[in-house]
Amino acid sequence: MKIGMDTFACNGGKSGVGMYIAQFLKRIPPSQALFELFGWEYDRYLYTDVAPNFEFIPQCSIQGGTANSLWHVYKYAKFAQNRQFDACFFPAAHRYLPYRSPCPTIGVVHDMSAYFRNRKARSHLSTFLRMIIPNSLRRLDVIIAVSEFIKQELIEHTKVKENRIEVIPNGIDITSFYPRQRNEESVLLIQPFSFRRPYVLCVSRIDHPIKNHVRLIEAFGIFKERTKYPHRLVLAGADSNNSGVVKDAAAASAWRNDIFFTGHFPIKSLPELYAGADFVVLPSMYEGFGMGVLEAMACGVPAICARAASLPEAAEHSALYFDPLSAEDMADRMVTVSTDRDIYNECRRLGLERAKVFSWDRCTEKTLQIIYDTAGK
């Protein structure tokens, strides 16, 4: 049995899809199934450590999202036929999909934000792709949704039949994300940065308005004025859509000297960054799964979440929630978790328990079963 696996959306391993692929590949047990990876030439050696025996086939010599989308629409079918795949697996079916396939197809949908709110909030997909991807999703043999929230989004926006969607949540890597010893040092050194403690953390690409950083900056100002605490706000994430709006809001804040942008933060150092935070705020108005809340909880750090999209599904009763449209409400929760030690400790305890529910081993096992069943039909 030969399975093709699309790696185009891994973004050099920096994206959530890149992390998903790495976690999936390193858990594939020896079996009769042969996986062949295909993607950009410059990603050839990205998964060598986790999948040293899998062949990588570079495709689409012209770089760029548009060229790659066209490759999937016009070139993929012949490529898959020539490789004689028994099935093909698309870990980023919400971004790149073929229009037709000579073999059965399975796709994972992590995010439907391209269809959320106004055009500015969904600019990561062109109008062309927003037109063709729903139809391509309907052509998949099986769709794996990473949350019940995404499943409902698929049913609503793409009209996919419910019985063709399987919900398999992502996992959390507990070998990396776990509580660290809390020392009393005032400066935390995480190369190439040094962070003055205490700090409030938000890990997310700087993407306005979906990720809601502007209201977080406003809420941080209210929090500082009410508590007079020395906390800083650390915004860890690469610049994305309208990031200038967020940076302008930070520059205009009376507390601008306490707001720190890291840019893209190395994934291997993220657990240490989480563990050093007093608490984590997830203000996003849209998350397909809510990996950030699980990472925070697994590190033993209280999480404060927007009551929006998949975040309540991920955290359940382990987080404090706020209205994402209200900076005042967000600030109230920040004040509560920083001033009430009982609530702080309870959030920490419940968060550690909740994080145990999510496993990459279970995610991989269930996904492989679907792939093998679909290929064998």
PLY file of the C-alpha trace (Angstrom):
ply
format ascii 1.0
element vertex 377
property float x
property float y
property float z
element edge 376
property int vertex1
property int vertex2
end_header
0.00 0.00 0.00
1.44 3.36 -1.06
0.16 6.60 0.52
1.03 10.06 -0.78
1.34 12.86 1.75
1.20 16.56 0.88
3.67 18.74 2.89
3.29 22.03 0.99
1.68 23.99 3.84
4.34 23.17 6.45
6.07 26.58 6.05
9.52 25.22 6.78
8.17 23.48 9.88
7.20 26.81 11.47
3.46 26.56 10.99
0.90 24.63 12.98
0.54 22.32 9.98
4.30 21.78 10.00
4.15 20.75 13.65
1.16 18.47 12.96
3.06 16.70 10.15
6.14 16.20 12.35
4.12 14.75 15.23
2.22 12.47 12.83
5.26 11.19 10.94
7.32 10.25 13.95
4.48 8.08 15.29
3.84 6.02 12.16
4.76 2.42 13.13
6.47 -0.01 10.75
3.77 -1.44 8.53
2.96 -2.48 5.02
1.98 1.06 4.12
4.64 3.13 2.37
4.34 6.91 2.77
5.78 9.17 0.08
6.03 12.86 0.94
5.76 15.55 -1.72
6.26 19.30 -1.41
8.69 22.15 -1.97
12.31 21.26 -2.78
13.58 23.39 0.15
11.59 21.22 2.60
13.30 18.02 1.42
15.26 17.51 4.65
12.76 19.04 7.07
11.42 15.71 8.32
14.60 13.66 8.00
14.89 13.20 11.78
11.31 12.05 12.33
10.84 10.12 9.08
14.28 9.12 7.76
13.00 6.23 5.62
10.21 8.06 3.79
10.91 9.19 0.27
10.47 12.90 -0.47
9.48 13.94 -4.00
9.91 17.68 -4.75
7.14 19.22 -6.84
5.98 22.64 -8.09
9.22 24.39 -9.08
7.57 27.85 -9.12
7.36 29.25 -5.61
4.36 31.09 -4.19
0.88 30.29 -2.99
-0.87 30.98 -6.28
1.48 28.76 -8.27
1.09 26.01 -5.71
-2.70 26.23 -5.79
-2.60 25.92 -9.57
-0.27 22.91 -9.27
-2.85 21.18 -7.07
-5.66 21.97 -9.48
-3.90 21.15 -12.77
-0.82 18.97 -12.04
-1.57 16.89 -8.98
-3.84 14.31 -10.68
-1.20 13.26 -13.21
1.48 13.20 -10.51
-0.62 10.96 -8.23
-1.46 8.65 -11.12
2.21 8.29 -12.08
3.16 7.53 -8.46
0.34 4.95 -8.27
-0.86 6.08 -4.89
-3.49 3.93 -3.20
-4.63 7.05 -1.33
-3.41 10.58 -0.72
-3.36 12.44 2.59
-3.69 16.24 2.74
-2.80 17.55 6.25
-3.81 21.10 5.26
-7.00 20.55 3.28
-8.24 24.02 4.23
-5.37 25.55 2.21
-4.31 23.23 -0.62
-6.43 20.61 -2.34
-6.72 19.09 -5.81
-9.93 19.50 -7.73
-9.91 15.81 -8.68
-7.84 12.79 -7.77
-7.19 9.38 -9.37
-7.06 7.78 -5.90
-9.05 8.12 -2.66
-8.29 11.26 -0.66
-8.29 12.16 3.04
-7.91 15.74 4.24
-7.45 17.43 7.60
-9.17 20.78 8.18
-7.61 22.86 10.95
-9.16 26.22 10.19
-12.11 27.74 8.33
-11.27 31.37 9.07
-11.14 32.15 5.36
-14.95 32.13 5.55
-15.14 34.07 8.82
-16.44 37.64 9.05
-15.27 40.23 6.53
-12.72 40.13 3.73
-9.97 41.75 5.81
-10.24 38.94 8.33
-9.84 36.22 5.72
-7.24 37.64 3.33
-4.93 34.62 3.65
-7.05 32.93 0.95
-7.65 34.54 -2.41
-11.12 34.92 -3.86
-10.22 32.17 -6.33
-9.41 29.69 -3.57
-12.47 30.62 -1.53
-14.51 29.67 -4.58
-12.86 26.32 -5.38
-11.88 24.90 -1.97
-15.44 24.21 -0.74
-16.10 22.19 -3.89
-12.75 20.40 -3.50
-13.57 19.59 0.12
-16.84 18.01 -0.98
-14.82 15.72 -3.29
-12.68 14.31 -0.48
-13.53 10.77 0.55
-13.07 11.57 4.24
-12.55 14.88 6.05
-10.86 14.95 9.45
-11.91 17.98 11.51
-9.67 18.91 14.45
-12.65 19.99 16.58
-16.44 19.77 16.75
-16.43 23.50 16.05
-14.64 22.94 12.73
-17.03 20.12 11.88
-19.97 22.48 12.22
-18.14 25.13 10.18
-17.62 22.59 7.39
-21.27 21.60 7.39
-22.37 25.23 7.32
-19.88 26.71 4.83
-19.10 23.82 2.47
-22.29 21.73 2.78
-20.26 18.57 3.36
-22.45 15.74 4.64
-21.99 15.13 8.34
-21.35 11.39 7.93
-18.21 12.10 5.88
-16.55 14.14 8.65
-14.55 12.55 11.46
-13.48 14.62 14.47
-9.94 13.84 15.67
-8.44 16.47 18.01
-4.77 17.35 17.83
-2.50 16.26 20.64
-0.06 17.89 23.00
3.59 16.85 23.22
4.01 16.28 26.96
7.72 15.53 26.50
8.16 19.22 25.65
5.20 20.97 27.29
5.26 20.32 31.04
5.58 22.43 34.22
9.06 23.77 34.96
10.61 24.61 38.31
9.79 28.21 39.20
12.88 30.09 40.30
13.01 33.60 41.71
15.15 35.16 38.98
13.81 38.46 37.65
15.10 37.85 34.11
14.39 34.71 32.09
16.99 33.95 29.42
15.63 32.13 26.37
18.01 32.55 23.45
18.08 34.92 21.67
15.85 36.85 24.13
15.80 37.88 27.75
12.41 38.42 29.39
11.91 40.50 32.51
9.44 38.84 34.83
6.61 38.91 35.69
4.99 38.82 32.25
1.66 38.08 30.62
1.97 35.96 27.47
0.05 35.71 24.21
1.34 33.24 21.59
-0.21 33.88 18.19
0.67 35.29 14.80
0.10 39.05 14.71
-3.02 38.98 12.56
-5.58 41.80 12.82
-8.49 41.67 13.52
-8.96 37.90 13.94
-6.35 37.41 16.66
-7.70 40.41 18.60
-4.35 41.85 19.75
-5.58 45.44 19.75
-8.19 44.70 22.44
-5.58 42.71 24.37
-3.30 45.76 24.38
-6.21 47.87 25.61
-7.08 45.30 28.29
-3.44 45.17 29.40
-3.53 48.93 29.93
-6.66 48.63 32.08
-5.04 45.78 34.03
-1.93 47.90 34.70
-3.94 50.91 35.81
-6.09 48.85 38.21
-3.38 46.70 39.77
-0.23 48.85 39.50
1.58 45.54 39.01
4.97 45.43 37.20
3.84 42.90 34.59
4.89 43.15 30.96
2.97 41.90 27.95
4.87 39.52 25.65
3.36 39.02 22.18
5.10 36.01 20.60
4.32 35.44 16.94
5.29 36.32 13.41
3.85 39.35 11.63
0.86 38.51 9.47
-2.17 40.37 8.08
-2.40 44.01 9.20
0.28 43.57 11.85
1.05 47.29 11.54
-2.33 48.08 13.11
-1.36 46.07 16.20
2.07 47.69 16.46
0.54 51.14 16.10
-1.85 50.32 18.97
1.08 49.21 21.11
3.04 52.37 20.28
0.02 54.52 21.25
-0.44 52.73 24.60
0.56 54.53 27.79
2.23 51.23 28.72
4.15 50.83 25.45
7.45 50.34 27.28
5.99 47.20 28.87
4.83 45.63 25.56
7.31 43.33 23.80
7.00 41.76 20.32
9.26 38.75 19.75
8.45 38.05 16.11
8.45 34.38 15.14
9.43 32.44 18.24
11.37 29.15 17.92
9.03 26.23 18.55
11.64 24.34 20.57
11.84 27.25 23.06
8.08 27.82 23.40
7.57 25.53 26.42
10.10 27.50 28.43
8.44 30.78 27.41
5.03 29.46 28.50
6.37 28.11 31.78
7.89 31.48 32.72
4.63 33.40 32.26
2.35 34.41 35.13
-0.63 33.59 32.95
-1.53 33.29 29.27
-4.24 35.24 27.44
-5.87 33.89 24.27
-7.98 36.76 22.93
-8.60 35.36 19.42
-12.04 35.67 17.90
-11.37 32.60 15.77
-9.39 29.42 16.49
-9.99 26.12 14.74
-8.55 24.08 17.58
-6.91 26.24 20.26
-3.47 24.69 20.53
-2.19 27.67 22.52
-4.56 27.02 25.41
-3.45 23.37 25.66
0.23 24.32 25.52
-0.27 26.82 28.36
-2.23 24.38 30.51
0.25 21.54 29.93
3.01 23.87 31.20
1.04 24.51 34.39
0.13 28.10 33.52
-3.43 29.48 33.98
-5.19 30.35 30.74
-7.65 33.19 30.11
-9.63 32.64 26.91
-12.08 34.39 24.66
-15.45 32.72 24.71
-15.27 32.20 20.98
-14.89 29.52 18.30
-13.17 26.32 19.52
-11.51 27.75 22.64
-14.26 26.67 25.12
-14.23 23.22 23.51
-10.48 22.90 24.06
-10.31 24.28 27.61
-13.78 23.37 28.93
-13.90 24.29 32.66
-10.14 24.76 33.02
-9.89 28.41 31.94
-11.41 31.79 32.76
-13.46 33.25 29.89
-14.24 36.74 28.61
-16.20 38.42 25.85
-13.68 38.89 23.00
-15.38 42.17 22.01
-14.87 43.71 25.47
-11.44 44.88 26.62
-12.97 45.62 30.04
-14.17 42.03 30.42
-10.77 40.73 29.36
-9.05 43.00 31.89
-11.41 41.80 34.65
-10.25 38.20 34.14
-6.62 39.30 34.08
-7.09 41.09 37.40
-8.92 38.09 38.89
-6.27 35.50 38.03
-3.44 37.75 39.22
-5.03 38.78 42.54
-6.95 35.69 43.69
-4.48 32.92 44.51
-7.19 30.30 45.00
-8.55 30.87 41.50
-4.99 30.93 40.11
-4.15 27.55 41.67
-7.48 26.00 40.65
-7.00 27.07 37.01
-3.52 25.61 37.11
-4.72 22.29 38.56
-7.67 21.92 36.19
-5.52 22.92 33.23
-2.96 20.21 33.89
-5.75 17.62 34.08
-7.42 18.88 30.91
-4.19 18.76 28.90
-3.87 15.03 29.61
-6.98 14.38 27.50
-5.15 15.28 24.28
-2.62 12.83 22.86
-0.64 12.78 19.61
-0.47 8.98 19.88
-4.27 8.72 19.81
-4.51 11.34 17.07
-2.03 9.45 14.86
-3.58 6.04 15.54
-7.09 7.17 14.59
-5.86 9.10 11.54
-3.84 6.14 10.24
-6.86 3.87 10.63
-8.96 6.22 8.50
-6.21 6.48 5.87
-5.75 2.69 5.66
-9.51 2.03 5.60
-10.01 4.61 2.84
-7.10 3.30 0.76
-8.41 -0.26 1.05
-11.89 0.49 -0.26
0 1
1 2
2 3
3 4
4 5
5 6
6 7
7 8
8 9
9 10
10 11
11 12
12 13
13 14
14 15
15 16
16 17
17 18
18 19
19 20
20 21
21 22
22 23
23 24
24 25
25 26
26 27
27 28
28 29
29 30
30 31
31 32
32 33
33 34
34 35
35 36
36 37
37 38
38 39
39 40
40 41
41 42
42 43
43 44
44 45
45 46
46 47
47 48
48 49
49 50
50 51
51 52
52 53
53 54
54 55
55 56
56 57
57 58
58 59
59 60
60 61
61 62
62 63
63 64
64 65
65 66
66 67
67 68
68 69
69 70
70 71
71 72
72 73
73 74
74 75
75 76
76 77
77 78
78 79
79 80
80 81
81 82
82 83
83 84
84 85
85 86
86 87
87 88
88 89
89 90
90 91
91 92
92 93
93 94
94 95
95 96
96 97
97 98
98 99
99 100
100 101
101 102
102 103
103 104
104 105
105 106
106 107
107 108
108 109
109 110
110 111
111 112
112 113
113 114
114 115
115 116
116 117
117 118
118 119
119 120
120 121
121 122
122 123
123 124
124 125
125 126
126 127
127 128
128 129
129 130
130 131
131 132
132 133
133 134
134 135
135 136
136 137
137 138
138 139
139 140
140 141
141 142
142 143
143 144
144 145
145 146
146 147
147 148
148 149
149 150
150 151
151 152
152 153
153 154
154 155
155 156
156 157
157 158
158 159
159 160
160 161
161 162
162 163
163 164
164 165
165 166
166 167
167 168
168 169
169 170
170 171
171 172
172 173
173 174
174 175
175 176
176 177
177 178
178 179
179 180
180 181
181 182
182 183
183 184
184 185
185 186
186 187
187 188
188 189
189 190
190 191
191 192
192 193
193 194
194 195
195 196
196 197
197 198
198 199
199 200
200 201
201 202
202 203
203 204
204 205
205 206
206 207
207 208
208 209
209 210
210 211
211 212
212 213
213 214
214 215
215 216
216 217
217 218
218 219
219 220
220 221
221 222
222 223
223 224
224 225
225 226
226 227
227 228
228 229
229 230
230 231
231 232
232 233
233 234
234 235
235 236
236 237
237 238
238 239
239 240
240 241
241 242
242 243
243 244
244 245
245 246
246 247
247 248
248 249
249 250
250 251
251 252
252 253
253 254
254 255
255 256
256 257
257 258
258 259
259 260
260 261
261 262
262 263
263 264
264 265
265 266
266 267
267 268
268 269
269 270
270 271
271 272
272 273
273 274
274 275
275 276
276 277
277 278
278 279
279 280
280 281
281 282
282 283
283 284
284 285
285 286
286 287
287 288
288 289
289 290
290 291
291 292
292 293
293 294
294 295
295 296
296 297
297 298
298 299
299 300
300 301
301 302
302 303
303 304
304 305
305 306
306 307
307 308
308 309
309 310
310 311
311 312
312 313
313 314
314 315
315 316
316 317
317 318
318 319
319 320
320 321
321 322
322 323
323 324
324 325
325 326
326 327
327 328
328 329
329 330
330 331
331 332
332 333
333 334
334 335
335 336
336 337
337 338
338 339
339 340
340 341
341 342
342 343
343 344
344 345
345 346
346 347
347 348
348 349
349 350
350 351
351 352
352 353
353 354
354 355
355 356
356 357
357 358
358 359
359 360
360 361
361 362
362 363
363 364
364 365
365 366
366 367
367 368
368 369
369 370
370 371
371 372
372 373
373 374
374 375
375 376
